Amino acid sequence: MRHWDGMARILITGLRAYGYHGCMPEEREEGQVFMVDVELDYEASQAAREDDLSRAVDYSRLAEGIRDIISGEPFRLIESLAAEVGRYVMESTPARRALVRVHKPEAPISCEVGDVAVEMVFRRDEGG
């Protein structure tokens, strides 16, 4: 018989917020919508056993923090935005691993594309 190993994955997809990120002056003046997806893995056995939010990842609070980063201080690169979101996720949760994907669907490029995105994976060191 197989047993649950205690790991849980939380997914937040399509979090939309308005930001002023980009290299072009019009991006930094007019802004645009950015979308973020986050997947994080964490040890959830105690939270599940006790049915206790204080021992779990509060995804509502996490989403609000990500929204505030998107709407906050502008970055030139979406890589920098993704790195800041990843830093926040790893500092504010017990995540062992987090995947952050930042979409910039209105990127000013000369080709017709459905989306431009960057994806980064963050891992917690074994020591903490």
C-alpha positions, 0 to 999 in steps of 0.5 A: 500500500502506498502512503502520501509522502506529506508533500503538497503542491499549491498552484496559483495561475493567471494572477493578473496585475498592472505594472510598469516593467520593461525597457521601452519608455512607453512601457514604463509610462503607460504600463500593461497587464502582467500575469504570474503563475506560481507552483510551490511544493511544501511539507503539508502533513502537519497542516493536513493532519491538524486542518490548520491554516496557520501550519499551511501556506495561505495562498490568499496572502501569497497572491496578494503579495505577488500582486503588490510586487507586480504593481510596485517598483518597476523592473526593466526585465521580466527576469528581474520581476520573476526573481523578485516574485521567487524571492518573496515566495521562498522567504514567505513560505516553507516552500522547498521548491517554487516555479515562477512564470511571468507572462507579458502578453502585450510585449512590444515586439514586431512579430505576432505572438500569443504571449512572452514569458519567463520561467524560473525555478527556486529551491531551498538549500538542504540546510534551510 
